Each structure stands twice: as C-alpha cells, then as structure tokens.
Amino acid sequence: MKDPDNWWDGRRVLVTGAAGFLGQWIRERLDPAATFIGTDILQPHDQAYEYQPLDVLDPIGAADTIRRFRPHVIIHLAGISHI
C-alpha cells in the first residue's frame, strides 16, 4: 500500500552518472520507498541497484531508456570529471 505521507513512495527515479561520486551519494540516501535505476557509461563498482548502461550523448539510447523505465524523476549527474 502506498504511503500518502511519503512523496517518494512508488516513484521511479532515473539517475544519470549513477556510478560516479554524486550518483553513489544520491543512491545511498534516496528513500528506499522509491525505485532507483542508475545509468552510466561506466560499469558500477557494486550492483546493489538496477543498472542500465547509457551514454547520454546517444539520443536514441536515452529516449529508449526513458520510454522503458517511465521515470517520475530524473536526476542528471552525468558529466566529464577527468578534464
């Protein structure tokens, strides 16, 4: 049963850059009532969540991921950190 007092309950959250520093931080702190799917061009160190390989520069792949997962929330954290 959905908790009316918890906004996250039943929400699907898509996080780009989930294998990075901020993505891991968000995943660890996201309410467990939400369904988390992480996307990244890199394979995550742990598979404690649903992972979808995704290059956000690929518009067809990004659209396909969004269409399949149908997220309520997208947290975009993908970026280049080694420049």
Short mmCIF file of the C-alpha atoms (twelve columns), coordinates in Angstrom:
data_MODEL
# 
_entry.id   MODEL 
# 
loop_
_atom_site.group_PDB 
_atom_site.id 
_atom_site.type_symbol 
_atom_site.label_atom_id 
_atom_site.label_alt_id 
_atom_site.label_comp_id 
_atom_site.label_asym_id 
_atom_site.label_seq_id 
_atom_site.Cartn_x 
_atom_site.Cartn_y 
_atom_site.Cartn_z 
_atom_site.pdbx_PDB_model_num 
ATOM 1  C CA . MET A 1  0.000  0.000  0.000   1 
ATOM 2  C CA . LYS A 2  1.260  3.450  -0.886  1 
ATOM 3  C CA . ASP A 3  2.183  5.764  1.984   1 
ATOM 4  C CA . PRO A 4  0.334  9.071  1.424   1 
ATOM 5  C CA . ASP A 5  2.774  10.877 3.732   1 
ATOM 6  C CA . ASN A 6  5.856  9.808  1.761   1 
ATOM 7  C CA . TRP A 7  6.194  11.582 -1.597  1 
ATOM 8  C CA . TRP A 8  8.899  9.100  -2.728  1 
ATOM 9  C CA . ASP A 9  6.714  6.033  -2.194  1 
ATOM 10 C CA . GLY A 10 6.213  4.334  -5.554  1 
ATOM 11 C CA . ARG A 11 8.251  6.897  -7.520  1 
ATOM 12 C CA . ARG A 12 10.625 5.717  -10.233 1 
ATOM 13 C CA . VAL A 13 13.886 7.680  -10.109 1 
ATOM 14 C CA . LEU A 14 16.354 7.635  -13.007 1 
ATOM 15 C CA . VAL A 15 19.861 8.843  -12.179 1 
ATOM 16 C CA . THR A 16 22.415 9.507  -14.914 1 
ATOM 17 C CA . GLY A 17 26.027 9.223  -13.803 1 
ATOM 18 C CA . ALA A 18 24.990 6.746  -11.107 1 
ATOM 19 C CA . ALA A 19 28.460 5.152  -10.907 1 
ATOM 20 C CA . GLY A 20 30.095 8.494  -10.095 1 
ATOM 21 C CA . PHE A 21 30.699 10.153 -6.745  1 
ATOM 22 C CA . LEU A 22 27.438 12.129 -6.616  1 
ATOM 23 C CA . GLY A 23 25.391 9.322  -8.156  1 
ATOM 24 C CA . GLN A 24 26.536 6.914  -5.451  1 
ATOM 25 C CA . TRP A 25 25.804 9.515  -2.772  1 
ATOM 26 C CA . ILE A 26 22.257 10.049 -4.096  1 
ATOM 27 C CA . ARG A 27 21.587 6.305  -4.286  1 
ATOM 28 C CA . GLU A 28 22.692 5.747  -0.701  1 
ATOM 29 C CA . ARG A 29 20.433 8.498  0.581   1 
ATOM 30 C CA . LEU A 30 17.384 8.094  -1.631  1 
ATOM 31 C CA . ASP A 31 14.276 6.967  0.217   1 
ATOM 32 C CA . PRO A 32 14.003 3.160  -0.079  1 
ATOM 33 C CA . ALA A 33 10.322 3.550  -0.971  1 
ATOM 34 C CA . ALA A 34 11.440 4.826  -4.391  1 
ATOM 35 C CA . THR A 35 12.553 2.561  -7.237  1 
ATOM 36 C CA . PHE A 36 16.046 3.557  -8.306  1 
ATOM 37 C CA . ILE A 37 17.549 2.900  -11.729 1 
ATOM 38 C CA . GLY A 38 21.090 4.036  -12.344 1 
ATOM 39 C CA . THR A 39 22.565 4.791  -15.735 1 
ATOM 40 C CA . ASP A 40 26.180 5.401  -16.586 1 
ATOM 41 C CA . ILE A 41 28.673 4.843  -19.364 1 
ATOM 42 C CA . LEU A 42 30.837 3.070  -16.757 1 
ATOM 43 C CA . GLN A 43 30.008 -0.195 -15.011 1 
ATOM 44 C CA . PRO A 44 29.286 0.492  -11.304 1 
ATOM 45 C CA . HIS A 45 31.521 -0.996 -8.620  1 
ATOM 46 C CA . ASP A 46 28.531 -2.643 -6.959  1 
ATOM 47 C CA . GLN A 47 25.287 -3.881 -8.429  1 
ATOM 48 C CA . ALA A 48 23.106 -3.005 -5.439  1 
ATOM 49 C CA . TYR A 49 20.597 -1.389 -7.791  1 
ATOM 50 C CA . GLU A 50 19.144 -1.769 -11.262 1 
ATOM 51 C CA . TYR A 51 21.783 -0.591 -13.729 1 
ATOM 52 C CA . GLN A 52 21.325 0.383  -17.362 1 
ATOM 53 C CA . PRO A 53 24.398 1.176  -19.477 1 
ATOM 54 C CA . LEU A 54 23.799 4.516  -21.170 1 
ATOM 55 C CA . ASP A 55 25.817 7.145  -22.974 1 
ATOM 56 C CA . VAL A 56 23.755 10.321 -22.501 1 
ATOM 57 C CA . LEU A 57 25.219 11.649 -25.761 1 
ATOM 58 C CA . ASP A 58 23.219 8.944  -27.571 1 
ATOM 59 C CA . PRO A 59 19.745 10.475 -28.026 1 
ATOM 60 C CA . ILE A 60 18.165 7.226  -29.224 1 
ATOM 61 C CA . GLY A 61 19.547 5.257  -26.257 1 
ATOM 62 C CA . ALA A 62 18.465 7.965  -23.808 1 
ATOM 63 C CA . ALA A 63 14.953 8.145  -25.266 1 
ATOM 64 C CA . ASP A 64 14.674 4.348  -25.193 1 
ATOM 65 C CA . THR A 65 15.749 4.189  -21.535 1 
ATOM 66 C CA . ILE A 66 13.236 6.879  -20.547 1 
ATOM 67 C CA . ARG A 67 10.461 5.235  -22.566 1 
ATOM 68 C CA . ARG A 68 11.093 1.808  -20.964 1 
ATOM 69 C CA . PHE A 69 11.558 2.989  -17.368 1 
ATOM 70 C CA . ARG A 70 8.984  5.835  -17.414 1 
ATOM 71 C CA . PRO A 71 10.595 7.735  -14.510 1 
ATOM 72 C CA . HIS A 72 8.718  10.194 -12.327 1 
ATOM 73 C CA . VAL A 73 12.014 11.937 -11.533 1 
ATOM 74 C CA . ILE A 74 15.274 12.271 -13.490 1 
ATOM 75 C CA . ILE A 75 18.407 13.350 -11.631 1 
ATOM 76 C CA . HIS A 76 21.026 14.227 -14.250 1 
ATOM 77 C CA . LEU A 77 24.540 13.873 -12.823 1 
ATOM 78 C CA . ALA A 78 26.441 12.543 -15.855 1 
ATOM 79 C CA . GLY A 79 29.452 14.584 -16.830 1 
ATOM 80 C CA . ILE A 80 33.131 14.516 -17.605 1 
ATOM 81 C CA . SER A 81 35.159 14.768 -14.434 1 
ATOM 82 C CA . HIS A 82 38.631 13.968 -15.695 1 
ATOM 83 C CA . ILE A 83 39.395 17.028 -17.818 1 
# 
